[in-house]
Amino acid sequence: MPPASPVTRIKLLVLDVDGTVTNSRHEVTDATCRAIARVRAAGVRVMLATGRRYRDALPVAERLGLVEPLVTASGALVKRPGDHATLHRAAFATGVLSQVVALVVTRGHEPVLYTDSFADGFDFHCRSLAAAGAGAESGGFGEYLARNEYLARVTPDLEQAPPADAFAGFAMGPQEPMQALEAELQARFPAALSVHTIRSPRYREWLCEIAPAGVTKWTGVAALAAAWGIRAEEICAVGDDVNDLPMVRAAGLGLAMGNGRPELQAVADQVVGLHDGSGIDDVAELVIARAAQATESA
């Protein structure tokens, strides 16, 4: 009988935020903090890779005591929380973004474009704040603006003059229109965009997220891991939605939350518990057990 293959030690744990680290009440529980502390005590780096804006990811990292760079906006912006330095910012090909925004507007949706403007006190550009006055009565987008109005910059002619440093964006609406928008964007700009539709974790509608081609959470994670000398097979990635697919597929150990989308669970190496249950504890135990097995087989 041939000898058993040695177990690869996990050196980096990558966690999605909403639906993974946070529960259904958008909380990072004490139990989750303890689980992550155990992983770090075992000598494993821990980092976040999220669809959230950088500003929204910071409190989660602080709550968990994490100091590693944050992969935000589904991989389009990577920043270091200690000094807020930008390590990577995606860029659209010349001339593409104005066409994309024009299409979004033509289809009756309101575009939002992210810029790397944390130090300037705002995060995104939109055409108008009118929907903010109606709040939730005007749907998910109105609710989004009502909560984030102070982080917006109004650019009425956004489709003619999108900000040069925009690195990603989105439109928000019911599931079917967002999926239709995704399909049209992919058909019109097949080599220029990375597009996916996800259920908004904190608002009532769906997001069609738009980034430059090739941008995913995994591209951000892989660049950092390479700089640290960590191989893909030494990474555990955990998530719950379709924007987690690339990193769960590519990591040496890809885990899907029990509350995750079926598409993600289908490609994961293992499905763990729910975000309202044992999910993160399960992740911690798997990663720590892998570390112990690797030590024994060394």
C-alpha positions as CSV (number, residue, x, y, z in Angstrom):
1,M,0.0,0.0,0.0
2,P,1.5,3.4,-1.0
3,P,2.1,5.8,1.9
4,A,-0.7,8.3,2.6
5,S,-0.2,11.8,1.1
6,P,1.0,14.3,3.6
7,V,-1.6,16.7,4.8
8,T,-1.0,20.3,3.7
9,R,-1.0,22.8,6.6
10,I,-3.4,25.7,6.2
11,K,-1.4,28.9,6.6
12,L,-4.1,31.5,5.6
13,L,-7.9,31.5,6.4
14,V,-9.9,33.8,4.2
15,L,-13.4,34.7,5.4
16,D,-16.3,36.4,3.7
17,V,-18.2,38.8,6.0
18,D,-22.0,38.9,5.4
19,G,-23.6,35.5,5.8
20,T,-20.3,34.1,7.0
21,V,-18.6,36.0,9.8
22,T,-21.8,37.9,10.6
23,N,-25.1,36.3,11.6
24,S,-28.6,37.1,10.3
25,R,-28.7,40.1,12.6
26,H,-25.5,41.4,11.0
27,E,-23.6,40.8,14.3
28,V,-20.1,39.4,14.9
29,T,-20.8,37.4,18.0
30,D,-18.5,36.7,20.9
31,A,-18.4,33.0,19.9
32,T,-17.1,34.0,16.5
33,C,-14.4,36.2,18.0
34,R,-13.3,33.3,20.2
35,A,-13.2,30.9,17.2
36,I,-11.1,33.2,15.2
37,A,-8.8,33.8,18.1
38,R,-8.2,30.1,18.3
39,V,-7.3,29.9,14.7
40,R,-4.8,32.8,15.0
41,A,-3.3,31.2,18.2
42,A,-2.6,28.1,16.1
43,G,-0.4,30.2,13.9
44,V,-2.8,30.7,10.9
45,R,-3.1,34.1,9.3
46,V,-6.8,35.3,9.1
47,M,-8.1,37.9,6.6
48,L,-11.4,39.2,5.3
49,A,-12.5,39.1,1.6
50,T,-15.8,40.9,1.2
51,G,-18.2,42.6,-1.1
52,R,-18.5,45.4,1.4
53,R,-16.9,48.8,1.0
54,Y,-13.6,49.2,2.8
55,R,-15.2,51.6,5.4
56,D,-17.8,48.9,6.2
57,A,-15.3,46.1,6.5
58,L,-13.1,48.0,9.0
59,P,-15.3,47.5,12.1
60,V,-15.6,43.8,11.4
61,A,-11.8,43.5,11.2
62,E,-11.4,45.5,14.4
63,R,-14.0,43.4,16.2
64,L,-12.1,40.2,15.3
65,G,-8.7,41.7,16.1
66,L,-7.4,41.3,12.5
67,V,-4.6,43.3,11.1
68,E,-4.1,41.8,7.7
69,P,-5.0,43.8,4.5
70,L,-8.7,43.8,3.6
71,V,-9.9,42.6,0.2
72,T,-13.0,44.7,-0.3
73,A,-15.6,45.4,-3.1
74,S,-15.3,41.7,-4.1
75,G,-11.6,42.1,-4.9
76,A,-11.5,45.5,-6.6
77,L,-9.9,47.3,-3.7
78,V,-7.3,46.1,-1.2
79,K,-6.2,48.3,1.7
80,R,-4.2,48.0,4.8
81,P,-6.2,48.8,7.9
82,G,-3.2,50.0,10.0
83,D,-2.6,53.1,7.9
84,H,-5.4,52.8,5.2
85,A,-2.8,52.5,2.4
86,T,-4.1,51.2,-0.9
87,L,-2.3,48.0,-2.0
88,H,-4.4,47.4,-5.1
89,R,-7.1,49.2,-6.9
90,A,-8.8,47.8,-10.0
91,A,-9.2,50.0,-13.1
92,F,-11.7,49.8,-16.0
93,A,-10.4,49.9,-19.6
94,T,-10.5,53.4,-21.2
95,G,-13.9,54.4,-22.3
96,V,-15.7,51.3,-21.0
97,L,-17.2,52.8,-17.8
98,S,-19.2,55.6,-19.5
99,Q,-20.8,53.0,-21.8
100,V,-21.6,50.7,-18.9
101,V,-23.2,53.5,-16.8
102,A,-25.2,54.7,-19.8
103,L,-26.6,51.2,-20.3
104,V,-27.5,50.9,-16.6
105,V,-29.4,54.2,-16.8
106,T,-31.1,53.3,-20.1
107,R,-32.5,50.2,-18.4
108,G,-34.0,52.3,-15.7
109,H,-31.6,51.7,-12.9
110,E,-29.5,54.0,-10.8
111,P,-25.7,53.4,-11.0
112,V,-23.4,53.7,-8.0
113,L,-19.6,53.9,-8.6
114,Y,-17.0,53.3,-5.9
115,T,-13.9,55.4,-5.6
116,D,-10.9,55.1,-3.4
117,S,-11.8,58.1,-1.4
118,F,-11.9,56.9,2.2
119,A,-9.4,59.6,3.3
120,D,-11.7,62.2,1.8
121,G,-14.7,61.1,3.8
122,F,-16.8,59.6,1.0
123,D,-17.0,56.3,-0.8
124,F,-19.2,56.5,-3.9
125,H,-20.7,58.6,-6.7
126,C,-24.4,58.6,-7.7
127,R,-26.5,60.7,-10.0
128,S,-28.9,62.0,-7.4
129,L,-29.9,61.6,-3.7
130,A,-33.6,62.0,-4.4
131,A,-34.4,58.4,-3.5
132,A,-32.9,58.9,-0.1
133,G,-35.8,61.1,1.0
134,A,-38.3,58.3,0.4
135,G,-36.0,55.8,2.1
136,A,-37.3,52.2,2.2
137,E,-40.5,53.3,0.5
138,S,-38.6,53.7,-2.8
139,G,-37.1,50.2,-2.6
140,G,-33.6,48.9,-1.7
141,F,-31.8,51.7,-3.4
142,G,-33.6,54.4,-1.5
143,E,-32.9,52.5,1.7
144,Y,-29.2,52.3,0.7
145,L,-29.0,56.0,0.0
146,A,-30.9,56.9,3.2
147,R,-28.3,55.0,5.3
148,N,-25.3,56.2,3.3
149,E,-26.2,59.6,2.0
150,Y,-23.3,61.2,4.0
151,L,-20.8,59.0,2.0
152,A,-22.1,60.0,-1.4
153,R,-20.9,62.5,-4.0
154,V,-23.6,63.6,-6.4
155,T,-22.5,63.6,-10.1
156,P,-25.6,64.3,-12.2
157,D,-23.8,63.5,-15.5
158,L,-22.3,60.3,-14.2
159,E,-22.8,58.5,-17.5
160,Q,-20.9,61.2,-19.4
161,A,-18.2,61.8,-16.8
162,P,-17.6,58.9,-14.5
163,P,-14.8,59.4,-12.0
164,A,-11.4,58.4,-13.4
165,D,-10.5,56.5,-10.3
166,A,-13.8,54.4,-10.1
167,F,-12.8,50.8,-9.5
168,A,-16.2,49.1,-9.2
169,G,-19.9,49.8,-9.0
170,F,-23.4,48.3,-8.8
171,A,-27.1,48.7,-9.5
172,M,-29.8,47.6,-7.1
173,G,-33.3,46.2,-7.7
174,P,-35.4,43.0,-7.7
175,Q,-33.7,39.8,-8.6
176,E,-35.0,39.3,-12.2
177,P,-34.1,42.8,-13.5
178,M,-30.7,42.5,-11.9
179,Q,-30.0,39.2,-13.5
180,A,-31.2,40.5,-16.8
181,L,-28.8,43.5,-16.4
182,E,-26.0,41.1,-15.6
183,A,-26.7,39.1,-18.7
184,E,-26.8,42.1,-20.9
185,L,-23.6,43.6,-19.5
186,Q,-21.8,40.3,-20.0
187,A,-23.0,40.1,-23.6
188,R,-22.1,43.7,-24.4
189,F,-18.8,43.8,-22.7
190,P,-17.6,40.1,-22.6
191,A,-13.9,40.9,-22.3
192,A,-14.1,44.1,-20.2
193,L,-16.2,43.3,-17.1
194,S,-16.6,41.0,-14.2
195,V,-20.3,40.9,-13.3
196,H,-22.4,39.0,-10.8
197,T,-25.8,39.3,-9.1
198,I,-26.1,38.6,-5.4
199,R,-28.7,39.1,-2.8
200,S,-28.0,42.3,-0.8
201,P,-27.1,41.1,2.7
202,R,-28.3,44.3,4.4
203,Y,-30.9,45.7,2.1
204,R,-34.1,44.1,0.7
205,E,-33.2,43.8,-3.0
206,W,-30.4,42.4,-5.2
207,L,-27.1,43.8,-6.4
208,C,-25.7,43.6,-9.8
209,E,-22.0,44.2,-9.0
210,I,-19.8,45.4,-11.7
211,A,-15.9,45.4,-11.8
212,P,-13.2,45.3,-14.4
213,A,-12.6,42.0,-16.1
214,G,-10.7,39.4,-14.1
215,V,-11.4,41.0,-10.7
216,T,-12.6,38.6,-8.0
217,K,-12.0,38.1,-4.3
218,W,-9.5,35.4,-5.3
219,T,-7.4,37.7,-7.3
220,G,-6.9,40.0,-4.3
221,V,-6.3,37.1,-2.0
222,A,-3.9,35.3,-4.3
223,A,-1.7,38.5,-4.8
224,L,-1.4,38.9,-1.0
225,A,-0.7,35.2,-0.4
226,A,2.0,35.2,-3.1
227,A,3.7,38.1,-1.4
228,W,3.7,36.2,1.9
229,G,5.0,33.0,0.3
230,I,1.7,31.1,0.8
231,R,0.6,28.7,-1.9
232,A,-3.1,28.2,-3.0
233,E,-3.2,24.7,-1.4
234,E,-2.2,26.3,2.0
235,I,-5.3,28.6,1.9
236,C,-8.8,27.9,3.3
237,A,-11.5,30.1,1.9
238,V,-15.0,30.4,3.3
239,G,-18.1,32.1,1.9
240,D,-21.9,31.9,1.2
241,D,-22.6,33.6,-2.1
242,V,-21.7,33.5,-5.8
243,N,-19.0,36.2,-5.4
244,D,-17.2,33.7,-3.2
245,L,-17.1,31.0,-6.0
246,P,-13.7,31.8,-7.4
247,M,-11.9,31.7,-4.0
248,V,-13.8,28.7,-2.7
249,R,-12.9,26.8,-5.9
250,A,-9.2,27.9,-6.0
251,A,-8.3,27.5,-2.3
252,G,-6.7,24.3,-1.1
253,L,-9.7,24.0,1.3
254,G,-12.9,25.6,0.1
255,L,-15.8,25.8,2.6
256,A,-19.4,26.9,2.1
257,M,-21.6,28.0,4.9
258,G,-24.8,26.0,5.5
259,N,-26.8,29.1,4.7
260,G,-24.8,29.5,1.4
261,R,-26.2,29.5,-2.1
262,P,-26.6,26.1,-3.7
263,E,-24.1,27.0,-6.4
264,L,-21.4,27.6,-3.8
265,Q,-22.2,24.5,-1.8
266,A,-21.9,22.4,-5.0
267,V,-18.3,23.3,-5.5
268,A,-17.1,23.5,-1.9
269,D,-14.9,20.8,-0.4
270,Q,-17.2,20.8,2.6
271,V,-20.3,22.5,3.9
272,V,-20.2,23.7,7.4
273,G,-22.9,24.9,9.8
274,L,-25.1,28.0,9.5
275,H,-24.0,31.6,10.2
276,D,-26.6,31.6,13.0
277,G,-25.2,28.3,14.3
278,S,-21.9,26.4,14.4
279,G,-20.5,27.6,11.1
280,I,-17.5,29.5,12.2
281,D,-16.8,27.1,15.0
282,D,-16.8,24.3,12.4
283,V,-14.4,26.3,10.2
284,A,-12.0,26.9,13.2
285,E,-12.0,23.2,14.1
286,L,-11.3,22.1,10.5
287,V,-8.4,24.5,10.1
288,I,-6.9,23.8,13.5
289,A,-7.3,20.0,12.9
290,R,-5.5,20.4,9.6
291,A,-2.7,22.2,11.3
292,A,-2.4,19.4,13.9
293,Q,-2.4,16.7,11.2
294,A,0.2,18.4,9.2
295,T,2.5,18.6,12.2
296,E,2.0,14.9,12.9
297,S,2.8,13.9,9.3
298,A,5.8,16.1,9.0
